[in-house]
Amino acid sequence: MEDGLPCLASVCNSSALMNFCTDDSISAASTSDVQDRLSALELRVQQQEDEITVLKAALADVLRRLAISEDHVASVRKSTPSKDSCDPKCGGTSLIDLLESNVNVLGGDAIQSIVKKFESCEALPMEGQPGLREASSMSCIPNGSAGSRKPSHSPSVPIARKETLSSAAKSVKRPSGVEKSHGAWENSEDSRNKLMRAPSASKLISKSGKNADKHKDVIVSQEGEYVKMFMRGRPITMFLPSDVDKYYEIKTELPPEKLKLEWVYPYRKPQQKYLFFPVCFFFLLKSRFLFSHITVRYGYRGKDCRANVYLLPTGEIVYFIASVVVLFNYEERTQRHFLGHTDCVKCLAVHPDKIRIATGQLAGVDKDGRLLQPHVRVWDSVSLATLQIIGLGTFERGVGCLDFSKADSGTHLCVIDDSNEHMLTVWDWQKKSRVAEIKTTNEVVLAVAFHPTDKDTIITSGKSHIFFWTWNGNSLARKQGIFGKYEKPKFVQCLAFLGNGEVLTGDSGGILLIWSKTTVEATPGKGSKGVYQISRQIKAHDGSVFTLCQMRNGMLLTGGGKDRKIILWDHDLNPEREIEVPDQYGTIRAVAEGKADQFLLGTSRNFILRGTFNDGFQVEVQGHTDELWGLGTHPFKDLFLTCAQDRQVCMWNSVDHTLEWTRLLDEPGHCADFHPSGTVVAIGTHSGRWFVLDAETRDLVSIHTDGNEQLSVMRYTVDGTLLAVGSHDNFIYLYVVTENGRKYSRYGKCTGHSSYITHLDWTPDNKYIMSNSGDYEILYWDIPAGCKLIRNRSECKDKDWATYTCVLGFQVFGVWPEGSDGTDINALVRSRNRKVIAVADDFCKVHLFQYPCSKPKAPSHKYSAHSSHVTNVAFTHNDSHLISTGGKDTSIIQWKLVEKVTLPQNDIMLEMSTTKVPVNASESFVQPSTPVPLIQPFDKMVASESIIDGPLTSLENHLEQTVEANEEQTDEQSEGSSLDPGEPNCEEPSNETSEEQSESTITEDQQENSPVS
C-alpha cells in the first residue's frame, strides 16, 4: 500500500495537471491520456475504499472469533499465566497488539497479515481486558461509544461514529461513474500496470467471507446465558431471560391466528350482510383463529396505467392495484377480489359477454431469486375462478396491453408484451394455443384492439405510429396508417370504433382522427389492398387525448390530459357537454360508462371518481401516489394514519373504511405515532423536521427539527409524557411532552449507535429504551440517568417492553429467514395481546408468527397481496385488524382477525367478515345476491336437512368431516392455480409448495393467491 502512495501522489500533482491542461499545443492523443490518467485515479481511489471496507470486515471477524474462542476455552480462564502472556504460535505478538499496530494502516497487506496471523494461532482470552470481552461477546459490533471501553493497559481501537464495522457487511458497489471511466482507463497500458500492483480486494473479500460462513447457525453459550445469530457473517448477541431455563426445549409453533385478504379501501359499512352455510363452516372449522378476507384494500393504480376502470353488469367497478383485481359495488359498498396474480397487474380487458375478464401482470422475482413469469389470466367475474392462464414463457418483462375479439364473440385474445420488440400475439384463449405472433415496433405501444366487425383486423398504436394488422391463419401482415397532409403526432394514445366501422384515435396533440378504409387498385397477381387513411380531423382537447369511451347509445366520451376535461360528443362528433375534473384529482387516465347518465374516471393521482355533467364528481376510491412508509394506529379508536413520499397524510376509518381527512405536508412523511390520549399524532419527515397534527381537525399543533437527515421512527411512552425520535443521523432525540401532546421540550439525546436508527421501544415505566440500527445493533438506554447507554446488556434481559417493534431481540429473532442480509424485514409488530407477531418483508409478503419467536427458522403463515416490498405493519387498538402498507405499489391493506367460535348447545356463533351473527342451528341461511363459488356442491356438503335439524353433536361431527375433505380439495385447486401459474385450477399442488411445507414454513397460498375472496 505504501509503495503505491508516491505513484498516487504523482497522479494527483495538481500543478502538473493544470499546466498540462492549459497548454494549447496538446494533441488529441495527449488529451486522451489525461482522461486515462483521471480514470485511473478514480479507480484507484475506489479500490482504496474497497480495501478500507475489507479491513473493517477483517476486524469485525477477528472480534467475532475472539468471542467464540473465549467461550470454548472458558474452562482454562483461571489458568492463564498473566495478562502479558500470549500464544507462542503467534510469535510473541498478542492479537490485541496486532490490532493496535495495524488498525490505522489502510492496505490489503495489513489485512492479510491480521487474518493470516490470527488463523495460525488460537486466540486465548486475556485477564484484565474486560472491555474487549464486552465488545466481542455482548455486542455484534462495537457501538458508537466504543472508545470509552478502554482496556486497563492498552488504548482502545479508534472507530469513527459513522464509519462502522457493520458497513463492511454490505457488498462493495462501484459508482456508475467509475464503471463508465473503466473503459477509457483500459486504453492506457501505463495506468493499468499501476493499478495491477494494488492488492486484490476481491480475494480479501472472498477470504473474509469464507471465515464468516463458518458460523451461520445460532450459537448458544455453554452457560446458557445468551444466544448468537449471525447476520452477514457477524454475530448478534441476545441474552436469555431469567425465566428461560433450557433454551433447547423452547418450541416455536405456527400461531393459531391466520390472515386472509378481505377489502380494498376506501369502503363504507355494507348495507346488507350475508351468510352462506357451507362457506361459513368451511372457514370457521378450519382453524381456531382466521383472518377473514382482506378487510380493506385502499387505492387504485392510475399513475402509470390507462383504460383500467370498467363497470360490470353486476354493478361493480373493476380495477386493480398491486397484484389484486378489485370488484367494488359502490351502491352496496361491498368488495370482492381476484387474487390469482403473483406480481403487479398492469392491464385489464373485459370480454364481450361482460362476465369474463383478462388481466396481465409484470414479471417478478420471489424470495429465492426465481423468476415469476409474466402472464395473462382469464377469469370469471362472478365465481372469481381462473379459467385460463396464457403466455407463461412467452411474454418478456410484462404484459403491456390486451383485448378480446368482438366479431367472433370473444374467442380470441391479442396481447402486446413489454419486450424491446413489443411482440403481438394472438391466442385462442380457451384452447390455450398461440395462433399468431409478430414483432410490432421498438417504439412504445400504448393500445391494441380487435376491430368490432372485421374479425381479421387488429389495430395497435403508440409512439408516432398506428398499425393496422391483417390476421390470416397463423400470419399477421402490417399496414401503417398514413397521416398524409396531417401532422404526425408524437403519440397515438387511444383507440375507439364508430358505429360505421371507422377507427377513431386520440393523440398527444389533442386531436381526434377518423380513419377510413379505402381500396386501391389491384396489383397484378395480387388482390386489392385495403389502406387506412385519415378522413377527418377534430381538435378536441388542449393537450393530449388520453382516453376514449364509446357509449351504448353511440355517443362518445373523451378524456383530456392537460385540460382535465371530459367531453361528450354526439353521433356526428359534435361536442355537446363538457366538465372539468378538479386539479386535486390529477389528470384523466381512464373513462368508462356508468349507470344511467353517470360515468367513471380513473386519474393520475389514483382516484376513481363517479360523476355526471350536472352534479359533478364523487370520490369512490382514493390512495397514495408515491412510496408509502409511515403508519400509525389510534390508541383506542378504529382509526389509522398513513403518510408517504407524496407528502399526503391520510386518516382512515378502519370500520367504515372511509377517508376521514387528508392533509398535504411541506415534505414527504416517513413515520408516525399517535399520542396515547389520541388527540394528536406526530409525523417524521425526510429532512429531520417533524410535525404534530391534531387528530380530529388536522390542524398543525407543533413543528420541530432534529438534525437534517431522515427520521425513521417516532415513539411515545405509555403515559405520553416522553417522545423518542429516531433519526438517520444515528441519534435518538428525547422530548418531554405536556398539555396532552401539545407542548414539547428537549430532554436529551441518546448517543452511541454507529448507524441510523431503525426501530425502538419503551418499557412500561418510561425508564428504558431498546433500539435497533442499520448495522444490526441492539442497544439499551437508561433515560432517567441522562439517556445513558447501558453497557452491560445482560441487565436488560428481563425488561418488559410496552410495544415490540424492534426487529432484533431474543423474543423475535426467529422471524429472520435463513441467509438473510439484514434488510429482508422492514417492519415488525407484536399484537397487544402478545400472542402473535406480524412481519413485513421485502418479498411482498406479510407473515404471522407466534410470540415469542426465539428459535431460528420459525414457522409462519405468509400472505400475498402486495406487489412491492411491504414497508410497515400495525395492529389496531383492539387487535381486531392488521394494517399493512406497500412501498412502490402504494397500497394499504387491512386484514381482519376472526376467532373461531365454539359451538354452544343451542346456538351457533358465526364469524364472517366484520359481523357476528348468532344463528339458531335449525334456521336456514340467506344466500348472497352475488353467486359465491362453493368448495363442493351443497348437496355433497349437507346430505339432507335432517343433519341440520338433528342433534348438534352430529352436526359438528359432520361438518368437521366435510371440512377436512374440502380442505384437501381447496389446497389442490388454489395451489395449482397460484403457486404454479402454468397450470389450471384443477392441477395438483406443485413440488415447490411441498418443499416449502417440508421446511416447516406453512404457506397460505390457498388463501393469499386463491382466485376467490
N, C-alpha and C positions, 0 to 999 in steps of 0.2 A: 504493500500500500504506500509506504513511504517512498519507494522507488518511483512511483508514478507521479508524485507531487511536483517535482521540477518540470516534468512534461506538461502537467496541467497548468502550472504557472506560466509556462511559455505560451500555451494556447490562450491564456487569459490576459496576456500583455495588452492592455487597452491602448497604450500609445502606439504600439506597432500596428495594431488593427486600425487605428484612426488614420495613421499615415498611409497605410495600405489602401484604405477605402477612399481617401481623398486624392489619390494620385490619378490624374486624368489619363495617364498612359497605360493604365491597367488594361490588359486584354480581356476578352470574354473568358478565355481559359482560366486567367488568374481569378476573375470574379467567381467562377465556378469553384475554384479551390477554396476561396473564402467560405462559400456556402458549405463545402465539405467539412472544413475545419469547425465551423459553427455547429454543424450537425454532430460531428464527433464529440464536441464539448457537451452538447445536450445529452447525448447518450452516455457519456462518462459520468455526468452528474447524476443521471438516473440510476446508473449502475452503483454509484456510491450510496444512493438512498436505499437501493436494494440490499446492499451489504449491511447498512445500519439496521435495516429491518431483520435481517438474518441474525445479526448479533443479538438483538433483543430476543429473538426466538431461542437462541442458544442459551442465553442467561436464564430465561424462563424454564427451559428444560433442565438446566442444572439445579435450580431451586426445587423443581418438582422431584427430581431424582434424589436430591438430598433428603427430602421429606420421606420418600419411600424407603431409603436406606436407613434412616433413623428408626423408622417403625420396625424394620426387620431385625435390627441389632439392639432393640431395647433392653434385651437381657444382659448386654455387656456394657451398658452405660456407666455403671458404677466402677467397672474395672478399667476404665480409660485412664492411662497414667497421669496425664496432665493436659492443661489447655494448650500447651505449645507443641504437643506431640502431633505427628501426622503419619499417615501410612507410608512406609518405606518404599512402596511401589511407586509413589509419586515423586520420588527423588527429593524428599525433604521439603516439598512445597505443598502447603495445605490448599484446599480448594478455595478457602476464603482469600488467602493471599493471591491465589491465581486470579480470582475475580477482580480484586482490587488493582492488580497490576495491569489488567487488560481491558478494564471496563471503558477507559477513555480512548482506546485505540480503535479507530474506525477502519477496519480492514478484515478481509476474509482470512488472512493468516492468523490473526489473533483469535478469531472464532474457532478455526480449525485446531489451534493449539489448546484452547479450552476443552473442546469436545474430545480431542484425542487423549489429553492427559486424564480427563475425567473417566473416559472409557477404560483406560489402562489401570485404574485403581478403584478400590471400593471405598466410597466416601464414608468415613466414620464420624459420628456426632462428637462435638467438642463441648467440654464443660465451659461454663462461663460465657456462652453465646446464646442466651435466650432470645435475643432479638431476631437472630437468623432463624431459629426454630419456629418462632411465631410467624415470621413472614412466609416460611415454606410450608408449614403444616396446618396453619389456621386460616390461610387465605390462598385463593387460586393464584394471585399475583400481589405484589406489594401495592398498597393504595397510595393515594397522592401524598400522604404524610409519612411515607415510609422513612423519610430522612430522620425522623425523630426516634426511630427504633435502632438505637446505636448499640453495637456490641460493647462489652466492658473494656475491650482493649484494641479495638480496630475501628477505623472510620466506616461510616455506612456507605452503601453504594448510592451515588447521586443519580436520582431518576427524576426527570422533568415531569411536571404535573400532567401535561397533555401527551408527551411522547412516552407512552406506556408500553410495558412489555406485551400487553394484550394485543396491541396493533400488529404485532408480528404474526399473530394467528391468521390474519387475513391474507389472502393470496396477493402476491405482488402484481400490481397492474400498471402498465405503462400508459402515460398520457397519449392521446391521439396525436399530439404534435410531435412527440418523439417517434411514433410509428411512421409518420409521414416523412420525417427527415432521415429515416433509416436508409431509404433508397439512395438518396444523394450521398450519404456517408460511404456507402459501399463502393462508390466510384473512386474513392481516394484510398489507394493502397497504403499510403503512409499512415493515415488516420486509423485504418483498420488494424494495422500492425500494432499501433499504440494501445488500442483497446484490447487486443488479444493478450496483452501482458497483464491485464487485470484479472484478479481471481474470479473464478466461476461462481456466481451466486446461485445458479440453478443446482449445482452439485451440493452446495451447502444447504439449500432448502430441502433437497432430497434427503440429505443425511439427517437433518433435524427432524424431518417428517418421519423417517424410519424409527427414530428414537421415541417420537411421540406416539407412534402406532403401537408401541409395546404395551401400553396400559390404556385400553379403551373401556374395559369393563369397570363397573363400580367396585371400589375397594372399601372394605370395612376394616377399621383398625382392630388390632388384636385385642385391645382393651374394650372394644365395643363403644368407644366414645364418639366416633364420628364416621361418616362415610365420605367418599370422594367420587365424584363423577368427573368425566373428562370432556371438555369442550375444545375441539380443535387440538387435541393432544395435551391440553393443560388442565390441571386439577382444580376442582371447585369443592371446597371442604364445607361440609354441613354437619353440625353436631346433633347427636341423637337426644331427644328429650328424655328427661329422667324416667318417665313412665314407659319407655321402650326398653324392656329388659333383654329380649332376644330378637335382634333385627331380622334374622333369617326366618323367624316364624311369622313375620308380618305377611299377610296375604292381601293382594290387591285384586279386586274383582270388578266385573262390569257393574256400573251403577244401575239401580232399578229404574231410574228415570230414563226417558227417551225423548228425542226431538222429532217433530215432523212438520214440514212446511204447511202453512195454513193461509197466509194472506199477503197481499202487496198493497202498500199504502198509496194514497190515503183511503180511508174507508170509514163509513159511518155505521152505526149499530143496525143490524138487519131488522127488517120489519117482521119477518117470519123466520121461525126456526123449525127445522125438520129433523125427524129421527127415522132411521131406516133400520129395521130389526137386524138383518144379517150382518150388515157392515158395522153397526154399533158393537155387537157382541164379538165380532172378529177382533176389533181393536181393543176392547175392554179386557178380554180374557188373555190377550197375548202377553201382557206384562203387568206387573204391579203398577208401574207408572208409565205414562206415554206423553210425548209431546205431540199433540194433535194438530195436524195441519200447520202450515206456516200461518201464524196468526195474522200477520200483516206483511205485505211487501210494498215498500214505498218507492215510487219513482217510475220513470219511463225513459227509454233511450231515444232521444230525438236529436241530440247534439251532433251526431255523426251518421245518422241514418235517415232514410226517407221512405215514403209510402209504406208505413208500418203501423197504421191505425185503420181498423175496419170495424163496421157494425155487422154483427151476425143476426140471422133471423130470430135467435133466442133472446134478442135484446141486449146481448153482451158486447162490450167493446173488446176486441182482441188486439193486444200489443205485447211487446216484450221488453224485458230489462234483464241484464246479466244472462244467465242460462235458463231463465224461466219465461214461458209464454203465459200471459195473464188473460183470463176471460172475466171481465168486470161488468156486472149488471148494475148500472148506475141508478136504476129505479128501485130495485130491491136491495141495493147496497150489499151485494154479495160478490164473492170472487171464487173462481176456480183456477187451477194451474196445471199446465202441461210441463212435466219435469223430465222429459226424456233426454234433453241435450246435456253434453258434457263440458261445453265451453260457451263463450259468448254467442248468442243468437244475433245474426246480422241482417237478415231479410225475411220477408213473410209474403205468402201469396195465398189467396182464397180460391178454392175450387169453384167452378160454375154452379155446383149444387149448393154452395154456401154452407156446407157442413164439413167437408174435408179441408184441411189446411196443410200447407207445406212451409216449413221453416228451415233455413240454412244456418249453419254455425261456422265459426272460425276454427282453425287448428289450435290445439293446446298441448300442454305437457303435464303429466301427472307428477306426483312427488318423487317417483323413481326415475324421472327423466324420459319416460316413454311417451312417444307422440300420441296425442289424441287426434285422430284423423278428422278433417272437416267432412261434413256430410249433410244431406238433406233428410229430414224426417217428414213423412206424410202421415197425418194423424186425424182421428175423428174428434171433432169439437164437442160432440155430445158425450161419448164414452171416455174421451181423452186417451184412447188406446192408440198406440203406434201401429199404423197399417203397413208401412214400408220404410226401409232405410236405404237411401240412394247415395251412391258415389263414394263409398269407402275405398280409399286407394286411388281414386280418380282425380279428385279436386286437390289443388295446391293452395296452401295458406288459408283459404276460406271460401265461402260462397258469397258472391257479391250481390247477385240479384237473380230472380227466378220468376216463372209464370206458368200457369196451366193453359193448355189449349182450350179454345172455346168451340170451334166448329165441329169437333168430334166429341163433345161432351166431356172434356177434361181427361181424355185417355192419356195424353202426353204431357210431359213437363220439360221445359227448357231451362237451362241453368248456365250462368256465367260465373266462372270461378275468379279468384284473385291472383292467379299466376301472372307472370310477365306478359304472356300471350293472350290472357283473358279468354280461355278456351270456352267455346259454346258447345254444349252437349244437349242432345235431345233424348229423352228417356220414355220408354213405355213403363211408367212407374209401377203399374200393377204387376207386371211381369219382372220388374227389377232389371230390365235389359236396356243397355245403351244402344240407341238406334243410329245416331249420327254424332260426329264430333269434328270440330274445325277450329283453327286459330282465328280470332277476330282481329285484334289490333294490339299494339304495345301501349296504346293510349288508354286512359281511364274509360271504362264502360260503366254508365250510370243506370241504364234501364234496358230491359228486354221484355218483349211481349209477342204473343201469338196474335195474328190477325183474327178478328172475331168471325169473319165469314169465309176467308180463304185459308183453309187448313194447312196449306203448303207454304205459307209466308210467315216469316219471323222478322221482327224489327229490333235492332239494337241501336243505342245512341250513347254518346259520351263526349269526350273532349274532341271538338272540331270535326265531328263526323255523325252521320246517321247511315246505317247499312240496312238494306232490305235483302233478306236471305230467302232463297228458294229451296225448299226441302223436298228432295225426291229420293225416296228409299233411304239408303244409308249415306247419301251425299248432300252437301249444302253448298249452294252457289251464291256468291255475294254480288250485289249490285249497290253501288254507292249512290246516295242521294245527291242530286245535282242542284247546287244553290244558284247557279247561273248568275243573273244580274243582282241577286240579293246578297247582302253582306254575310259572309260566313261567320257564324257565331263562335265564340271561344268554347262554349259548352252547349250541347243539346241535352237538357236536363230531365225531361219528362215526356211521356207519350200518352196519347188517348186516341179513340176512334170515334168518328162521327157516324151518324145513322146510315149514311150512304156508302160507308166503307172507306172514306178518305181518312188519312192519317193526320193527326194533329200533334204538333210538337211545341214545347215551350223551351226557350233558350235563355242564356245568361244575359242577353241584351234586352230582355223584357218583351220579346216578340213571340207571337203565335204564328206558326207556319202551317198551312194546309197543303198536304202532299197528295197529289192525284196520280193514278197510274195511267200512263199513256202507252200506246202500242206503236212501235216504229216499224219501218219496212222490214220484210223478211230478208235475212241474209241467205244467199244461195247455199243450199244444203242444210240450212237451219230454219227453224220456225221463227215466228215473230217474237220479239223480246218486249217484255213489259218494263218500262222505265218510270221511276217515280220522280216527278218534278213538282216544284212549288207552284201552286195555282193561286195562292192568296197569302197576303201578309197583314197582320194586325198588331199594332202597338198596344200591348196590354198593361204592362206594369213599368214603373220606374225601378230599374234594377232587374234582377232575374225573375223568370217564371219558374218557381221551384216545384210546383206540383199541379196536376190536373185531375179532375174528377168528373166523369160522365155520369149524370144523374139518371134515374129511372124514367123520368119524363122527357128525356132527350136534351135537357138543358145542361150547361157546363159550369163547373166551379173552377176557378184558378186561384192559386195562392202565390203571392209575391214575396220575394226575399227582402230586398231593401225597403220597399214601401210598406211591408207588412199588411197588405190589403187582401181581402177575399172579395172576388168579383163574380157575380152571377151573370151568365151570358145566355141569351135566348137561342132558339133553333137556328137563327141566321147569324149567330155570333155577334150580336149587338149587345153591349153591356146594359144590364137592367138595374142591378143593385150592387152596392159595394159597402164594405165595412172594414175599418182598420183595427188591427189587433194592437192592444196597448203595448207600449215599449217594454214594460217589465216582464212580459211573457216571452220575449225573443222573437226571432223571425220564424216564418212558417216552414215546416218540413213535410207535413202530410195533411191531406184533406180527404174526408170521407163523408158520404151522405148519411145523415141520421134519420130519426123518425120524423114523420110529417115534414115540416119546413126546417128542421134542425140540421146542423152539420157539425162534424167533429174535426178538431185541429190537433196536430202534434207540432210542438215548437222546438226551437233550438235550445231553449232553457229547460227542457224536459218537462213541459206542461202538456197535459191533454185538456183541451177546452171543448165545451159543448155550447153552441150558440145559435142564434138566429139573427137575421138582418134587422129585426125590430127590437129585440130585447137585449142584444149584446151577448156577452160571454159569461159562462160559469165554469170555474175550475173544477175538474173532476180528478185529475192526478197531478201531483207536483213532487219534485225531488230535487236533490242537489245536482249541480252540473260539473263539479270537479272533485278531485280526490278527497275522500271522506275519512277523517280520523277521530274527531272529537265526539265523545258520547258520555252522557251523564243521566242517571235516573233520579227522579224525585224521591225524597226520603219517606213520604207517606201518601203520595197521590199517584194516580195512574198516568203520570206524565214522564216524558223523557226528552232530552235536548240533544241535538246534533249540531256540529259545526265543521266546516270544510274549507278547502282552499278557494272555493268560490266566494268566500267572505260572508256567506249566509249563516245565520244562526236560526235554527228552527225548533220550535217547541211542539211536540206531538202528544196527542192523547192516545194512550195505548188501549183504552176500552172502546171509545167511539172511533178510533183510528182516523182522527182528523188532525189537521194542522191548526194548532191553537194560535200561534203567531210566528212571524218571522222578522228578522232584523238584519240589516246589512252592516257589517263592521268595516272599519277602515283597513283592516289587514286580515289575512287568512287565519282562521281559527284552527287549533290543533288539539286542544284538550279542554275538559270542562268538569266541574264538580258542583253539586248543589250544597248550599249551607244546610245543616241539619234542621234549621227552622223552616226550610222550604221557601223562604221569602226571596232569596237572591241566589244567583248562580255565577260562579267565577269561570272565566274563559281565558285560556292562554293562547297566545298567537305565535307567529313565526319570528317576530322581531324582538322578543323579550318583553313586550307590553302585555298586560293582562287587564281585562275589563270585568267589572261586576255589574250585572244587569238585574233589574227587578224581575222576578219570575212571573209576575202577573201582567205588569204594564210594559215590560221590555225596556223601561227607561234605564239610562246609564246612571249607576249609583256611584261608581268609583273607577279610577283608572290608575295603574301603577306600571313601573318599568323596572325589571331586574335583568341587567346585562343587555347584550344586543344579539343574543342567539335564541334559537327556538326554545320555547317552553314545552316540555314533554308530559308533565303531569301536574295536576292541581289536586290537593287532598286536604279536606277539613278534618279536624278531630271530631270525636263522637259528640262532644258537647258544643262544638262550633266555636270554641274560644281561640283556636290556633288554626292557621293555614300554612301548609307546606307547598312550596312551588319548586318543582324540579326542572332544571334547565340544561341545555346542551353546553353550557359553559362549565359543567362539572360541579356546580354548586346547588345546594338546596337552601332556598331562602325561607325564613320563618317570619310570620306576621301574627301579632296579637289582634284578635277580632272582637269588636264590641258593637253594641247597638244592633244586635240581631243580624250581623253580617254586613252592616253598612259603613263601618269605620275600621280602618286598618293602620297599624303602626308596626314598623320593622322591629323584630325581636332579636334576630340573629341570623347566622349563616353557617351551614354545615360544610366544612371544607375538608376534603380528603379523598374524594373519588378521583380516579385518574382517567375517566372518560365520562361521556354525557350520561345524565340520569335518565333511566327508562321507566322505572316503577318505584313506588314507595307506599308504605302502610304505617298506620299509627297503632299503638296499643290503646286499649280502652281507657286507661288512666291518663292519656295525653303526655306521657313522660318519655316514650321511646319511639324511634322511627327505624324501620328496616327499609333499606333501599338497594336497588339493583342498578347497574350501569352498563354501558355499551361494551365493556370488556369483561363482563361476567362476574363482577364483584358483588359480594353480599356484605354490606356494612351495616352497623348498628350505631345509633346516635342517642346520647343522653341529653335531652333537651333542657331540663331544669338546670343541669350542670354547665350550661353555656354552649349548647349544641356540640358537646364533646364527643369525639369518636371513641367508641368502646373497643379497646384493642384486644381484650380477651373475649373473643366472640362466643366462647362457651358459656359465658354468663347469661347470654340471651336465649339459650336453647329452650327454656321453658316459658318464654314470654308468650302471652296470648295476644293475637292481633285482631283488632276490630274488623278490619277488612283484610282480604288476601288477594292482592293483585300482582305481587311480585312473581315473576316467572321462575326465579331461582330460590330455592329454600327446601328444607328437608321434607316438608309436608307436600310439596308439589313437584319435585324434580322428576318423578316418574312420568310426567306428561311429555318429556322430550323424546323425540324419535331417535332411533339408533342412527349414529353417524351425522347428527345434526351439526351445522356450522355455527350455531348460536344465534342465527337470525330467522329460524324457521317458525318461531312462535312470536306473534306480535302482541298478543294480549291474553290475560288470564283473569278469571274472576271466580271467587268462591261464593256459593249461594249463601244467603243469610241464615238458612237453617243448617249450614255446614255439612250438607250431605253430598254435594256434587261440586265439580269444578268444570267450568266451561272454558274452552281454549279456542282462540282464533289463530289460524296458521297461514303460511304463505302459499298453500296449495289449494286455496278456495274452499277449505273445509272448516266446519265448526265441530269441535269434539266435545264429548261429555265424559268426564272421568269421575270415579268415586273419590270422595275426600275422606281422609288424607290419601295422597298418592305418592308413596315413599318407596316404591320398587321400580327399577328400570323396566322398560318395555311393558308398561301397564296397559291393560286392555281398555278400549274406549268405544263408545258409539260415535260414529262420524257421519256427517251430513253435508250434502252438496246443495247449494242454491246460488251461491256467488260464483261469478266467473272471473274474479280477480282475487288478489290476496285479501283475506279478511283482516281488517285493521283493528277492530275493537269488539268487545262483548260486555254486556252488563245485564244483571238481573234486576227486575223491577222490585219495588219495595216489599212485596209480599211473596216473592219468588214464583209468582204465577206465570211470568213471561221472561224470556231471554231475548234481548235485542242484540243483533249483530250488524256490523256495518262493513261495506265493501270499499275497497280502495278505488281503483280505476273504474269499476263498474258503477260507482256512486250509489249503490243500492242500500236500503235499510230493510232488514228482515226481522219480523217479530215471531218468535216461537212460543207456543203455549205449553206449559207443563200441566198434564192432566193425570190425576191419580186414578188408578183402578179402584173402583168402589166395590166393597164386598156386597154379596147378595143377602139381604135380610130375609126374614121368614115371610113377610107379607108383600114387600115392595122391592123393586129393582131400581137402583140408582144408576143412571146412565150419565156418562161424561162425553159429550160431543162438542167440539169447538169450545165456545165460551159459556155454554148453558148447562146447568144441572137440572134435570127434569125427573122427578120421581114418577115412575110409571108402574101401575099395577101389573102384576105378572100376566093377568088374563086380558089386558087391554091390547088392542091392535095398534099398529104403528102407522103413522102417516107418511106416505111417500113424498119425496121432494118433487117440485114441479119439473125440475130438470132431471132426466134419467141418470141414475148412478149405476155404473157397471158393477156387477156382482162378481164376487170371487168364484162362486158357483151358483147355478140356478137355485131359486128359492126353494123349489120342491125337494132339492137334494139336501139343503141345509136343515130344513124343518120338514120332516116327513109328513106330519099331519098336525092339525090343530090340537089334537089330544096331548101333544107334547107340551104345548104352552099351558093348556088348561089343567094338566096333571100336576103332581107334586113338584115342588120347587127343586127338590134334590135331583129328581130325574132330569129336570130342565137343565140344571147346572152340568150334570154329567154329560148330557147330550151335546150341550154347547162346547164343552171342553174337548170332546172327541172331534166335533166338527171343526173347531178352530185349529186343532193340531193338523188335521188333513189339509185345511185351507192354507195354513202357513207354508207347508211344503210346496203346494202348487203356486202360491203367490211368489215365494222365493224364486222358483224356477222362471216364472214369467217375467218378474221385474229385473232379475239379474241378467237374464238373457237379453233383455232389451236395453239395459243401461250399461252394465259393465262391459259387455261385448257388443258394441253398437253395430257390428256387422251382421247380426242375426236378428230375426224377428222375435216377437214376444214369446212364442211358444218353444223356443230353443231351451236347452238345458243350461245351467249355470256354467260360466267359463272357468277355466283352470285357474285364472288369476284370482277369482273370488275364493276358490278353495284354498289357494296358497295363503291368502291373507287371513282366512279364518283359522288355518292351521297354526298361524303365528299368534293366535290368541288376540287378534285385533278384529273385533266384530264390526264389519261394515254394514251400515244401514242403507245400502243402496236400494233395497226394495222399497224404502220409504223416500229416500232423498232423490232417487233418479227414476222411480216408477212414474209412468206417464199419468198416473191418477193422483189427484189431490183434492 
